[in-house]
Amino acid sequence: MWLNDTVYLQTKVETDYLGSISVAWTQSALIKCDVQPMNKEKAYKEYGLTDSNSYKKVYATQGTNFQEGYQVKYNNKQWLVRLVEEWNDIGKSNHTMAILSEVI
């Protein structure tokens, strides 16, 4: 099935209070997508990701606001957007693919 999952895109807000910087992630958008598991070996072989986190591969319609470094919330867990690819070449569908790693 396609677009059965929902992730909540979050953006970082930094607040400076008397020289002390605090960081908070705020929910900014809801994205309908397809989330699939991805094993660590495939993450390394295909994308060069070498940390020991859990990974997810996300497919969404083109034009979603995935950006590397953003966080998303999925199944009550925080995930970091590690890689974003726009698939709009001949022979591929017009979608966005993102690789997420679990924030520990």
C-alpha positions as CSV (number, residue, x, y, z in Angstrom):
1,M,0.0,0.0,0.0
2,W,1.0,3.6,-0.5
3,L,0.8,6.5,1.9
4,N,-0.5,4.5,4.8
5,D,1.8,5.9,7.4
6,T,2.1,9.3,9.0
7,V,5.2,11.1,10.3
8,Y,5.3,14.5,12.0
9,L,8.0,16.8,10.7
10,Q,9.7,18.8,13.4
11,T,12.0,21.8,13.2
12,K,14.6,23.0,15.7
13,V,14.1,26.1,17.7
14,E,17.0,27.5,19.6
15,T,16.4,29.9,22.5
16,D,19.2,32.0,24.0
17,Y,18.5,32.9,27.7
18,L,21.3,34.8,29.2
19,G,24.0,33.0,27.2
20,S,22.5,29.6,27.8
21,I,21.2,28.0,24.5
22,S,18.3,25.6,24.8
23,V,17.1,23.5,21.9
24,A,13.5,22.3,21.4
25,W,11.9,20.5,18.5
26,T,8.5,21.7,17.4
27,Q,6.0,19.9,15.2
28,S,5.6,21.8,11.9
29,A,3.9,19.5,9.5
30,L,2.1,16.1,9.1
31,I,3.3,14.0,6.1
32,K,1.5,11.0,4.7
33,C,4.0,8.5,3.5
34,D,5.1,4.9,3.3
35,V,7.6,3.9,6.1
36,Q,9.7,0.7,5.6
37,P,12.3,-0.9,7.8
38,M,15.9,-0.9,6.7
39,N,18.7,-3.0,8.0
40,K,22.1,-1.6,9.0
41,E,24.0,-3.6,6.4
42,K,21.9,-2.1,3.6
43,A,22.2,1.4,5.1
44,Y,26.0,0.9,5.0
45,K,26.2,-0.7,1.5
46,E,23.8,1.7,-0.3
47,Y,24.3,4.9,1.6
48,G,27.5,4.7,3.6
49,L,25.8,5.1,7.0
50,T,28.1,3.5,9.6
51,D,26.5,4.3,13.0
52,S,24.7,1.6,15.0
53,N,21.2,3.2,14.9
54,S,18.0,1.7,13.7
55,Y,17.0,2.9,10.2
56,K,13.7,3.5,8.3
57,K,13.3,4.3,4.6
58,V,10.4,6.7,3.9
59,Y,8.7,7.3,0.5
60,A,6.4,10.4,0.1
61,T,5.0,12.5,-2.7
62,Q,7.4,14.9,-4.2
63,G,7.5,18.4,-2.7
64,T,7.4,17.3,1.0
65,N,9.6,19.3,3.3
66,F,12.1,16.6,4.3
67,Q,15.5,18.2,4.9
68,E,18.6,16.6,6.1
69,G,19.1,17.4,9.8
70,Y,15.4,17.7,10.6
71,Q,13.7,15.4,12.9
72,V,10.4,13.5,12.5
73,K,8.3,11.7,15.0
74,Y,7.0,8.3,14.0
75,N,5.4,5.7,16.3
76,N,6.2,7.9,19.4
77,K,10.0,7.8,18.6
78,Q,12.3,10.6,17.3
79,W,14.0,10.0,14.0
80,L,16.7,12.1,12.3
81,V,16.5,12.8,8.6
82,R,19.9,11.6,7.3
83,L,19.5,11.6,3.5
84,V,16.9,13.0,1.1
85,E,16.6,12.1,-2.6
86,E,14.1,13.5,-5.1
87,W,13.1,10.8,-7.6
88,N,12.0,12.7,-10.7
89,D,14.2,11.1,-13.3
90,I,12.9,9.2,-16.3
91,G,12.1,5.7,-15.3
92,K,11.4,6.7,-11.7
93,S,8.3,8.0,-10.0
94,N,8.0,11.6,-8.8
95,H,8.5,10.9,-5.2
96,T,10.8,11.8,-2.3
97,M,12.8,9.1,-0.5
98,A,14.3,9.8,2.9
99,I,16.5,7.7,5.2
100,L,15.8,8.1,8.9
101,S,17.9,7.0,11.9
102,E,16.5,6.6,15.3
103,V,17.5,9.3,17.8
104,I,18.9,7.6,20.9
